[in-house]
């Protein structure tokens, strides 16, 4: 994978559609151009259900092989 290119992955399991989008090594924002981060976006749609939408910024290099694990880690809630 080349840095700076958005990768989109979509698959369907029965009536549920899962969409992932990720990009590595992009500036955090306009004010922090030197701080490079990796971004993951996740959407889940199903008939008659609310669309789930989540996104994360991470320092972990995201690949197709670790995308699901990265998403699941981002959705994990920890107790303090």
N, CA, C and O atoms as a CHARMM CRD file, in Angstrom:
* protein
*
  320
    1    1 UNK  N      0.82600  -1.17200   0.00000 PROA 1      0.00000
    2    1 UNK  CA     0.00000   0.00000   0.00000 PROA 1      0.00000
    3    1 UNK  C      0.87800   1.24500   0.00000 PROA 1      0.00000
    4    1 UNK  O      1.90400   1.28700   0.67900 PROA 1      0.00000
    5    2 UNK  N      0.48400   2.23100  -0.74100 PROA 2      0.00000
    6    2 UNK  CA     1.21100   3.49400  -0.77100 PROA 2      0.00000
    7    2 UNK  C      0.60700   4.45100   0.24700 PROA 2      0.00000
    8    2 UNK  O     -0.61300   4.56900   0.35000 PROA 2      0.00000
    9    3 UNK  N      1.46900   5.13400   1.00100 PROA 3      0.00000
   10    3 UNK  CA     0.97600   6.11400   1.95800 PROA 3      0.00000
   11    3 UNK  C      0.27100   7.25100   1.23700 PROA 3      0.00000
   12    3 UNK  O      0.63300   7.61200   0.11700 PROA 3      0.00000
   13    4 UNK  N     -0.73700   7.81000   1.88900 PROA 4      0.00000
   14    4 UNK  CA    -1.45000   8.94100   1.32900 PROA 4      0.00000
   15    4 UNK  C     -2.59100   8.58300   0.39400 PROA 4      0.00000
   16    4 UNK  O     -3.21500   9.47900  -0.17500 PROA 4      0.00000
   17    5 UNK  N     -2.88200   7.30400   0.21900 PROA 5      0.00000
   18    5 UNK  CA    -3.98800   6.88300  -0.63300 PROA 5      0.00000
   19    5 UNK  C     -5.08200   6.24900   0.21900 PROA 5      0.00000
   20    5 UNK  O     -4.80700   5.39500   1.06200 PROA 5      0.00000
   21    6 UNK  N     -6.30800   6.66600  -0.00500 PROA 6      0.00000
   22    6 UNK  CA    -7.43200   6.09700   0.73000 PROA 6      0.00000
   23    6 UNK  C     -7.78500   4.73700   0.14900 PROA 6      0.00000
   24    6 UNK  O     -7.91400   4.57800  -1.06500 PROA 6      0.00000
   25    7 UNK  N     -7.93800   3.76400   1.03000 PROA 7      0.00000
   26    7 UNK  CA    -8.33800   2.41600   0.64700 PROA 7      0.00000
   27    7 UNK  C     -9.76600   2.21800   1.13500 PROA 7      0.00000
   28    7 UNK  O    -10.07800   2.52400   2.28600 PROA 7      0.00000
   29    8 UNK  N    -10.63400   1.70800   0.26600 PROA 8      0.00000
   30    8 UNK  CA   -12.02000   1.44800   0.62700 PROA 8      0.00000
   31    8 UNK  C    -12.30900  -0.03700   0.45100 PROA 8      0.00000
   32    8 UNK  O    -11.95100  -0.64800  -0.55600 PROA 8      0.00000
   33    9 UNK  N    -12.96900  -0.60000   1.46400 PROA 9      0.00000
   34    9 UNK  CA   -13.31900  -2.01500   1.43500 PROA 9      0.00000
   35    9 UNK  C    -14.79100  -2.12600   1.82800 PROA 9      0.00000
   36    9 UNK  O    -15.23900  -1.48900   2.78200 PROA 9      0.00000
   37   10 UNK  N    -15.52700  -2.93100   1.09300 PROA 10     0.00000
   38   10 UNK  CA   -16.94800  -3.12800   1.39600 PROA 10     0.00000
   39   10 UNK  C    -17.27500  -4.60200   1.23000 PROA 10     0.00000
   40   10 UNK  O    -16.83000  -5.24400   0.27900 PROA 10     0.00000
   41   11 UNK  N    -18.06000  -5.13300   2.16300 PROA 11     0.00000
   42   11 UNK  CA   -18.55700  -6.48000   1.99400 PROA 11     0.00000
   43   11 UNK  C    -19.93400  -6.59600   2.63000 PROA 11     0.00000
   44   11 UNK  O    -20.32900  -5.77400   3.45800 PROA 11     0.00000
   45   12 UNK  N    -20.64800  -7.62700   2.22700 PROA 12     0.00000
   46   12 UNK  CA   -22.01000  -7.82300   2.68300 PROA 12     0.00000
   47   12 UNK  C    -22.13300  -9.21200   3.29300 PROA 12     0.00000
   48   12 UNK  O    -21.60600 -10.18800   2.75800 PROA 12     0.00000
   49   13 UNK  N    -22.83600  -9.29000   4.42000 PROA 13     0.00000
   50   13 UNK  CA   -23.12500 -10.55800   5.07600 PROA 13     0.00000
   51   13 UNK  C    -24.62000 -10.56700   5.35700 PROA 13     0.00000
   52   13 UNK  O    -25.09800  -9.85600   6.24100 PROA 13     0.00000
   53   14 UNK  N    -25.33800 -11.35900   4.61800 PROA 14     0.00000
   54   14 UNK  CA   -26.79800 -11.36400   4.63600 PROA 14     0.00000
   55   14 UNK  C    -27.29200  -9.97800   4.25600 PROA 14     0.00000
   56   14 UNK  O    -26.99700  -9.51200   3.15600 PROA 14     0.00000
   57   15 UNK  N    -28.03000  -9.30600   5.12300 PROA 15     0.00000
   58   15 UNK  CA   -28.56400  -7.98200   4.79500 PROA 15     0.00000
   59   15 UNK  C    -27.70800  -6.83700   5.33800 PROA 15     0.00000
   60   15 UNK  O    -28.06500  -5.67200   5.16600 PROA 15     0.00000
   61   16 UNK  N    -26.60000  -7.14500   5.98000 PROA 16     0.00000
   62   16 UNK  CA   -25.76100  -6.10500   6.58300 PROA 16     0.00000
   63   16 UNK  C    -24.60400  -5.76700   5.64100 PROA 16     0.00000
   64   16 UNK  O    -23.91700  -6.65600   5.13800 PROA 16     0.00000
   65   17 UNK  N    -24.40300  -4.47200   5.41500 PROA 17     0.00000
   66   17 UNK  CA   -23.30200  -4.00600   4.57500 PROA 17     0.00000
   67   17 UNK  C    -22.26500  -3.35000   5.48300 PROA 17     0.00000
   68   17 UNK  O    -22.59500  -2.47600   6.28500 PROA 17     0.00000
   69   18 UNK  N    -21.02400  -3.77100   5.35200 PROA 18     0.00000
   70   18 UNK  CA   -19.90100  -3.24500   6.13800 PROA 18     0.00000
   71   18 UNK  C    -18.98600  -2.46600   5.20200 PROA 18     0.00000
   72   18 UNK  O    -18.56100  -2.98100   4.16700 PROA 18     0.00000
   73   19 UNK  N    -18.68700  -1.23400   5.56500 PROA 19     0.00000
   74   19 UNK  CA   -17.80100  -0.41000   4.74600 PROA 19     0.00000
   75   19 UNK  C    -16.67100   0.12200   5.61900 PROA 19     0.00000
   76   19 UNK  O    -16.89700   0.64100   6.71200 PROA 19     0.00000
   77   20 UNK  N    -15.47000  -0.01900   5.11800 PROA 20     0.00000
   78   20 UNK  CA   -14.27500   0.49700   5.78100 PROA 20     0.00000
   79   20 UNK  C    -13.57400   1.45700   4.82900 PROA 20     0.00000
   80   20 UNK  O    -13.58700   1.26800   3.61200 PROA 20     0.00000
   81   21 UNK  N    -12.97700   2.46400   5.38900 PROA 21     0.00000
   82   21 UNK  CA   -12.12800   3.37800   4.62300 PROA 21     0.00000
   83   21 UNK  C    -10.96800   3.74900   5.53100 PROA 21     0.00000
   84   21 UNK  O    -11.15900   4.06900   6.70400 PROA 21     0.00000
   85   22 UNK  N     -9.75600   3.70300   4.97400 PROA 22     0.00000
   86   22 UNK  CA    -8.60700   4.08700   5.79000 PROA 22     0.00000
   87   22 UNK  C     -7.53200   4.72500   4.93300 PROA 22     0.00000
   88   22 UNK  O     -7.45500   4.51800   3.72300 PROA 22     0.00000
   89   23 UNK  N     -6.70400   5.51200   5.61200 PROA 23     0.00000
   90   23 UNK  CA    -5.58400   6.18800   4.97000 PROA 23     0.00000
   91   23 UNK  C     -4.48100   6.33500   6.01200 PROA 23     0.00000
   92   23 UNK  O     -4.76100   6.55900   7.19000 PROA 23     0.00000
   93   24 UNK  N     -3.24100   6.21100   5.58300 PROA 24     0.00000
   94   24 UNK  CA    -2.08800   6.31400   6.47900 PROA 24     0.00000
   95   24 UNK  C     -1.25200   7.54900   6.17000 PROA 24     0.00000
   96   24 UNK  O     -1.19100   8.02500   5.03600 PROA 24     0.00000
   97   25 UNK  N     -0.61800   8.04200   7.20900 PROA 25     0.00000
   98   25 UNK  CA     0.36100   9.12000   7.10100 PROA 25     0.00000
   99   25 UNK  C     -0.19800  10.38500   6.46000 PROA 25     0.00000
  100   25 UNK  O      0.31200  10.87200   5.45100 PROA 25     0.00000
  101   26 UNK  N     -1.26900  10.90700   7.07800 PROA 26     0.00000
  102   26 UNK  CA    -1.86300  12.17600   6.65400 PROA 26     0.00000
  103   26 UNK  C     -1.78700  13.16500   7.81300 PROA 26     0.00000
  104   26 UNK  O     -1.79400  12.74200   8.96900 PROA 26     0.00000
  105   27 UNK  N     -1.71400  14.46900   7.54200 PROA 27     0.00000
  106   27 UNK  CA    -1.65700  15.46000   8.62400 PROA 27     0.00000
  107   27 UNK  C     -2.90800  15.40000   9.49800 PROA 27     0.00000
  108   27 UNK  O     -4.01600  15.19000   9.00300 PROA 27     0.00000
  109   28 UNK  N     -2.71500  15.58500  10.79800 PROA 28     0.00000
  110   28 UNK  CA    -3.83200  15.56500  11.73500 PROA 28     0.00000
  111   28 UNK  C     -4.87100  16.61900  11.36400 PROA 28     0.00000
  112   28 UNK  O     -6.06700  16.32800  11.33400 PROA 28     0.00000
  113   29 UNK  N     -4.42600  17.83500  11.08300 PROA 29     0.00000
  114   29 UNK  CA    -5.32300  18.91000  10.65300 PROA 29     0.00000
  115   29 UNK  C     -4.47400  20.03200  10.05700 PROA 29     0.00000
  116   29 UNK  O     -3.25100  19.91800   9.98700 PROA 29     0.00000
  117   30 UNK  N     -5.11600  21.10000   9.63500 PROA 30     0.00000
  118   30 UNK  CA    -4.40700  22.19500   8.98300 PROA 30     0.00000
  119   30 UNK  C     -3.40400  22.87900   9.91100 PROA 30     0.00000
  120   30 UNK  O     -2.38600  23.39900   9.45400 PROA 30     0.00000
  121   31 UNK  N     -3.69100  22.87800  11.20200 PROA 31     0.00000
  122   31 UNK  CA    -2.79300  23.52300  12.16800 PROA 31     0.00000
  123   31 UNK  C     -1.62700  22.64200  12.58600 PROA 31     0.00000
  124   31 UNK  O     -0.65700  23.12600  13.16800 PROA 31     0.00000
  125   32 UNK  N     -1.71800  21.35100  12.29200 PROA 32     0.00000
  126   32 UNK  CA    -0.67900  20.39400  12.69800 PROA 32     0.00000
  127   32 UNK  C     -0.22000  19.56700  11.50500 PROA 32     0.00000
  128   32 UNK  O     -0.33200  18.34200  11.51500 PROA 32     0.00000
  129   33 UNK  N      0.29300  20.23000  10.48400 PROA 33     0.00000
  130   33 UNK  CA     0.71100  19.56600   9.25000 PROA 33     0.00000
  131   33 UNK  C      1.87000  18.59500   9.45900 PROA 33     0.00000
  132   33 UNK  O      2.03700  17.65200   8.68500 PROA 33     0.00000
  133   34 UNK  N      2.66500  18.81800  10.49400 PROA 34     0.00000
  134   34 UNK  CA     3.82400  17.96300  10.74200 PROA 34     0.00000
  135   34 UNK  C      3.48200  16.71200  11.55000 PROA 34     0.00000
  136   34 UNK  O      4.30400  15.80000  11.64300 PROA 34     0.00000
  137   35 UNK  N      2.29200  16.65500  12.13400 PROA 35     0.00000
  138   35 UNK  CA     1.86800  15.49900  12.91500 PROA 35     0.00000
  139   35 UNK  C      1.07800  14.56400  12.00900 PROA 35     0.00000
  140   35 UNK  O     -0.08300  14.82800  11.69600 PROA 35     0.00000
  141   36 UNK  N      1.71300  13.46600  11.58900 PROA 36     0.00000
  142   36 UNK  CA     1.07900  12.52100  10.67300 PROA 36     0.00000
  143   36 UNK  C      0.38500  11.41200  11.44500 PROA 36     0.00000
  144   36 UNK  O      0.94100  10.86300  12.39600 PROA 36     0.00000
  145   37 UNK  N     -0.83400  11.08600  11.03100 PROA 37     0.00000
  146   37 UNK  CA    -1.64400  10.07600  11.70200 PROA 37     0.00000
  147   37 UNK  C     -2.23300   9.12900  10.66300 PROA 37     0.00000
  148   37 UNK  O     -2.12800   9.35200   9.45700 PROA 37     0.00000
  149   38 UNK  N     -2.85000   8.07600  11.16000 PROA 38     0.00000
  150   38 UNK  CA    -3.55100   7.11500  10.32800 PROA 38     0.00000
  151   38 UNK  C     -5.02600   7.18300  10.71000 PROA 38     0.00000
  152   38 UNK  O     -5.35600   7.28700  11.89100 PROA 38     0.00000
  153   39 UNK  N     -5.91200   7.12600   9.72100 PROA 39     0.00000
  154   39 UNK  CA    -7.34100   7.33700   9.92800 PROA 39     0.00000
  155   39 UNK  C     -8.12500   6.12400   9.46900 PROA 39     0.00000
  156   39 UNK  O     -7.84100   5.55700   8.41400 PROA 39     0.00000
  157   40 UNK  N     -9.12400   5.71900  10.27000 PROA 40     0.00000
  158   40 UNK  CA   -10.00400   4.59600   9.94100 PROA 40     0.00000
  159   40 UNK  C    -11.45100   5.06500  10.08600 PROA 40     0.00000
  160   40 UNK  O    -11.80500   5.72500  11.06300 PROA 40     0.00000
  161   41 UNK  N    -12.27700   4.71900   9.11100 PROA 41     0.00000
  162   41 UNK  CA   -13.70800   5.01000   9.17200 PROA 41     0.00000
  163   41 UNK  C    -14.46700   3.71000   8.93600 PROA 41     0.00000
  164   41 UNK  O    -14.06900   2.88900   8.11000 PROA 41     0.00000
  165   42 UNK  N    -15.56900   3.53200   9.67400 PROA 42     0.00000
  166   42 UNK  CA   -16.36200   2.30200   9.59000 PROA 42     0.00000
  167   42 UNK  C    -17.84000   2.66000   9.52900 PROA 42     0.00000
  168   42 UNK  O    -18.31900   3.46700  10.32600 PROA 42     0.00000
  169   43 UNK  N    -18.55300   2.07000   8.59700 PROA 43     0.00000
  170   43 UNK  CA   -20.00300   2.22800   8.49600 PROA 43     0.00000
  171   43 UNK  C    -20.63500   0.85300   8.40400 PROA 43     0.00000
  172   43 UNK  O    -20.11800  -0.04400   7.73900 PROA 43     0.00000
  173   44 UNK  N    -21.76100   0.70400   9.08000 PROA 44     0.00000
  174   44 UNK  CA   -22.50200  -0.55000   9.03800 PROA 44     0.00000
  175   44 UNK  C    -23.96100  -0.21300   8.79500 PROA 44     0.00000
  176   44 UNK  O    -24.55600   0.55400   9.55300 PROA 44     0.00000
  177   45 UNK  N    -24.53900  -0.77200   7.75500 PROA 45     0.00000
  178   45 UNK  CA   -25.93200  -0.50000   7.43100 PROA 45     0.00000
  179   45 UNK  C    -26.70500  -1.80800   7.32400 PROA 45     0.00000
  180   45 UNK  O    -26.19900  -2.81800   6.83400 PROA 45     0.00000
  181   46 UNK  N    -27.94500  -1.75600   7.79600 PROA 46     0.00000
  182   46 UNK  CA   -28.84300  -2.90400   7.72700 PROA 46     0.00000
  183   46 UNK  C    -30.26200  -2.37700   7.54900 PROA 46     0.00000
  184   46 UNK  O    -30.59300  -1.29500   8.03400 PROA 46     0.00000
  185   47 UNK  N    -31.09700  -3.14200   6.85300 PROA 47     0.00000
  186   47 UNK  CA   -32.47500  -2.68900   6.66500 PROA 47     0.00000
  187   47 UNK  C    -33.17000  -2.45100   8.00600 PROA 47     0.00000
  188   47 UNK  O    -33.03400  -3.24300   8.93800 PROA 47     0.00000
  189   48 UNK  N    -33.90400  -1.36900   8.08300 PROA 48     0.00000
  190   48 UNK  CA   -34.71800  -1.02400   9.25100 PROA 48     0.00000
  191   48 UNK  C    -33.90500  -0.80400  10.52300 PROA 48     0.00000
  192   48 UNK  O    -34.45400  -0.87500  11.62200 PROA 48     0.00000
  193   49 UNK  N    -32.60100  -0.53700  10.38900 PROA 49     0.00000
  194   49 UNK  CA   -31.75600  -0.25300  11.55000 PROA 49     0.00000
  195   49 UNK  C    -31.00400   1.04200  11.32800 PROA 49     0.00000
  196   49 UNK  O    -30.77200   1.45800  10.19300 PROA 49     0.00000
  197   50 UNK  N    -30.63200   1.66300  12.41300 PROA 50     0.00000
  198   50 UNK  CA   -29.84500   2.88700  12.35000 PROA 50     0.00000
  199   50 UNK  C    -28.45500   2.58100  11.79100 PROA 50     0.00000
  200   50 UNK  O    -27.86400   1.55200  12.11700 PROA 50     0.00000
  201   51 UNK  N    -27.93900   3.46700  10.95600 PROA 51     0.00000
  202   51 UNK  CA   -26.58900   3.31100  10.40200 PROA 51     0.00000
  203   51 UNK  C    -25.57600   3.54700  11.51600 PROA 51     0.00000
  204   51 UNK  O    -25.64800   4.55000  12.22600 PROA 51     0.00000
  205   52 UNK  N    -24.64400   2.63300  11.66600 PROA 52     0.00000
  206   52 UNK  CA   -23.55000   2.81300  12.62600 PROA 52     0.00000
  207   52 UNK  C    -22.38900   3.46800  11.89800 PROA 52     0.00000
  208   52 UNK  O    -22.01700   3.03600  10.80800 PROA 52     0.00000
  209   53 UNK  N    -21.81600   4.50300  12.48900 PROA 53     0.00000
  210   53 UNK  CA   -20.70100   5.21500  11.88000 PROA 53     0.00000
  211   53 UNK  C    -19.68800   5.55300  12.96100 PROA 53     0.00000
  212   53 UNK  O    -20.02100   6.19400  13.95900 PROA 53     0.00000
  213   54 UNK  N    -18.46100   5.12300  12.75900 PROA 54     0.00000
  214   54 UNK  CA   -17.37800   5.38200  13.70000 PROA 54     0.00000
  215   54 UNK  C    -16.13700   5.79100  12.91200 PROA 54     0.00000
  216   54 UNK  O    -15.97300   5.40600  11.75500 PROA 54     0.00000
  217   55 UNK  N    -15.27200   6.56800  13.54100 PROA 55     0.00000
  218   55 UNK  CA   -13.98100   6.89000  12.93700 PROA 55     0.00000
  219   55 UNK  C    -12.94900   7.05200  14.03700 PROA 55     0.00000
  220   55 UNK  O    -13.27000   7.42900  15.16400 PROA 55     0.00000
  221   56 UNK  N    -11.69600   6.75800  13.68700 PROA 56     0.00000
  222   56 UNK  CA   -10.60000   6.80000  14.64100 PROA 56     0.00000
  223   56 UNK  C     -9.34300   7.36100  14.00600 PROA 56     0.00000
  224   56 UNK  O     -9.13000   7.24900  12.79800 PROA 56     0.00000
  225   57 UNK  N     -8.53200   7.95600  14.82800 PROA 57     0.00000
  226   57 UNK  CA    -7.18700   8.37100  14.45400 PROA 57     0.00000
  227   57 UNK  C     -6.24400   7.52400  15.29800 PROA 57     0.00000
  228   57 UNK  O     -6.46800   7.34900  16.49600 PROA 57     0.00000
  229   58 UNK  N     -5.19800   7.00000  14.68200 PROA 58     0.00000
  230   58 UNK  CA    -4.28100   6.11600  15.39600 PROA 58     0.00000
  231   58 UNK  C     -2.85100   6.30800  14.90800 PROA 58     0.00000
  232   58 UNK  O     -2.61400   6.86500  13.83600 PROA 58     0.00000
  233   59 UNK  N     -1.90700   5.84000  15.71100 PROA 59     0.00000
  234   59 UNK  CA    -0.51500   5.82000  15.27500 PROA 59     0.00000
  235   59 UNK  C     -0.13300   4.43700  14.74200 PROA 59     0.00000
  236   59 UNK  O      1.00700   4.22500  14.32800 PROA 59     0.00000
  237   60 UNK  N     -1.07500   3.50400  14.75200 PROA 60     0.00000
  238   60 UNK  CA    -0.85400   2.15700  14.22500 PROA 60     0.00000
  239   60 UNK  C     -0.99500   2.19600  12.70600 PROA 60     0.00000
  240   60 UNK  O     -1.99100   2.70400  12.19100 PROA 60     0.00000
  241   61 UNK  N     -0.01200   1.66700  11.98800 PROA 61     0.00000
  242   61 UNK  CA    -0.08800   1.57700  10.52500 PROA 61     0.00000
  243   61 UNK  C     -1.23400   0.64000  10.17100 PROA 61     0.00000
  244   61 UNK  O     -1.21100  -0.52400  10.57100 PROA 61     0.00000
  245   62 UNK  N     -2.23200   1.10900   9.43500 PROA 62     0.00000
  246   62 UNK  CA    -3.41200   0.32200   9.10300 PROA 62     0.00000
  247   62 UNK  C     -3.21400  -0.35700   7.75500 PROA 62     0.00000
  248   62 UNK  O     -2.79800   0.26800   6.78000 PROA 62     0.00000
  249   63 UNK  N     -3.52100  -1.64900   7.72200 PROA 63     0.00000
  250   63 UNK  CA    -3.44600  -2.44300   6.49400 PROA 63     0.00000
  251   63 UNK  C     -4.74600  -3.22800   6.35300 PROA 63     0.00000
  252   63 UNK  O     -5.53700  -3.30400   7.29300 PROA 63     0.00000
  253   64 UNK  N     -4.95800  -3.80100   5.19300 PROA 64     0.00000
  254   64 UNK  CA    -6.14700  -4.63400   5.02100 PROA 64     0.00000
  255   64 UNK  C     -6.14300  -5.80700   5.99100 PROA 64     0.00000
  256   64 UNK  O     -7.20400  -6.24400   6.43700 PROA 64     0.00000
  257   65 UNK  N     -4.96900  -6.31600   6.31900 PROA 65     0.00000
  258   65 UNK  CA    -4.89300  -7.48600   7.20400 PROA 65     0.00000
  259   65 UNK  C     -5.13400  -7.14500   8.67400 PROA 65     0.00000
  260   65 UNK  O     -5.55100  -8.02100   9.43100 PROA 65     0.00000
  261   66 UNK  N     -4.88700  -5.89900   9.11000 PROA 66     0.00000
  262   66 UNK  CA    -5.14900  -5.56700  10.51100 PROA 66     0.00000
  263   66 UNK  C     -6.32200  -4.60600  10.68900 PROA 66     0.00000
  264   66 UNK  O     -6.57100  -4.12700  11.79500 PROA 66     0.00000
  265   67 UNK  N     -7.04100  -4.32500   9.60600 PROA 67     0.00000
  266   67 UNK  CA    -8.13500  -3.35900   9.63900 PROA 67     0.00000
  267   67 UNK  C     -9.23700  -3.75100  10.61900 PROA 67     0.00000
  268   67 UNK  O     -9.65200  -2.92500  11.43300 PROA 67     0.00000
  269   68 UNK  N     -9.71100  -4.97000  10.56000 PROA 68     0.00000
  270   68 UNK  CA   -10.78500  -5.41700  11.44200 PROA 68     0.00000
  271   68 UNK  C    -10.34600  -5.37800  12.90400 PROA 68     0.00000
  272   68 UNK  O    -11.10300  -4.94400  13.77200 PROA 68     0.00000
  273   69 UNK  N     -9.14100  -5.82600  13.17000 PROA 69     0.00000
  274   69 UNK  CA    -8.61700  -5.81600  14.54100 PROA 69     0.00000
  275   69 UNK  C     -8.45700  -4.37600  15.04900 PROA 69     0.00000
  276   69 UNK  O     -8.74700  -4.09900  16.21300 PROA 69     0.00000
  277   70 UNK  N     -8.00500  -3.47600  14.20200 PROA 70     0.00000
  278   70 UNK  CA    -7.86000  -2.06500  14.57700 PROA 70     0.00000
  279   70 UNK  C     -9.22600  -1.46500  14.88300 PROA 70     0.00000
  280   70 UNK  O     -9.37400  -0.73100  15.86000 PROA 70     0.00000
  281   71 UNK  N    -10.22400  -1.77000  14.05900 PROA 71     0.00000
  282   71 UNK  CA   -11.58300  -1.27000  14.28800 PROA 71     0.00000
  283   71 UNK  C    -12.14100  -1.80300  15.58500 PROA 71     0.00000
  284   71 UNK  O    -12.72300  -1.04700  16.36300 PROA 71     0.00000
  285   72 UNK  N    -11.97900  -3.07300  15.83300 PROA 72     0.00000
  286   72 UNK  CA   -12.50300  -3.66500  17.07200 PROA 72     0.00000
  287   72 UNK  C    -11.81600  -3.07200  18.30200 PROA 72     0.00000
  288   72 UNK  O    -12.45800  -2.84700  19.32900 PROA 72     0.00000
  289   73 UNK  N    -10.53200  -2.82600  18.19700 PROA 73     0.00000
  290   73 UNK  CA    -9.80900  -2.18700  19.30400 PROA 73     0.00000
  291   73 UNK  C    -10.30800  -0.77500  19.55900 PROA 73     0.00000
  292   73 UNK  O    -10.39500  -0.34200  20.70800 PROA 73     0.00000
  293   74 UNK  N    -10.63700  -0.05600  18.49400 PROA 74     0.00000
  294   74 UNK  CA   -11.16200   1.29200  18.62600 PROA 74     0.00000
  295   74 UNK  C    -12.54000   1.32400  19.25100 PROA 74     0.00000
  296   74 UNK  O    -12.90100   2.31500  19.88700 PROA 74     0.00000
  297   75 UNK  N    -13.31200   0.27900  19.08900 PROA 75     0.00000
  298   75 UNK  CA   -14.66000   0.22500  19.64400 PROA 75     0.00000
  299   75 UNK  C    -14.67800  -0.33000  21.06300 PROA 75     0.00000
  300   75 UNK  O    -15.70900  -0.27400  21.73300 PROA 75     0.00000
  301   76 UNK  N    -13.55200  -0.86400  21.52800 PROA 76     0.00000
  302   76 UNK  CA   -13.48400  -1.43400  22.86800 PROA 76     0.00000
  303   76 UNK  C    -13.56400  -0.33800  23.90900 PROA 76     0.00000
  304   76 UNK  O    -12.94200   0.71600  23.77300 PROA 76     0.00000
  305   77 UNK  N    -14.32100  -0.59300  24.92700 PROA 77     0.00000
  306   77 UNK  CA   -14.42600   0.35100  26.03100 PROA 77     0.00000
  307   77 UNK  C    -13.64800  -0.22300  27.20600 PROA 77     0.00000
  308   77 UNK  O    -13.85500  -1.37100  27.59900 PROA 77     0.00000
  309   78 UNK  N    -12.76800   0.57000  27.75300 PROA 78     0.00000
  310   78 UNK  CA   -11.98300   0.09200  28.88300 PROA 78     0.00000
  311   78 UNK  C    -12.47300   0.75700  30.16500 PROA 78     0.00000
  312   78 UNK  O    -12.98500   1.87600  30.15600 PROA 78     0.00000
  313   79 UNK  N    -12.30200   0.04500  31.24800 PROA 79     0.00000
  314   79 UNK  CA   -12.65400   0.59700  32.56000 PROA 79     0.00000
  315   79 UNK  C    -11.41800   1.17900  33.17700 PROA 79     0.00000
  316   79 UNK  O    -10.35000   0.56700  33.13000 PROA 79     0.00000
  317   80 UNK  N    -11.54200   2.35500  33.75700 PROA 80     0.00000
  318   80 UNK  CA   -10.40100   3.01500  34.41000 PROA 80     0.00000
  319   80 UNK  C    -10.32600   2.66300  35.86500 PROA 80     0.00000
  320   80 UNK  O     -9.43000   3.12900  36.56800 PROA 80     0.00000
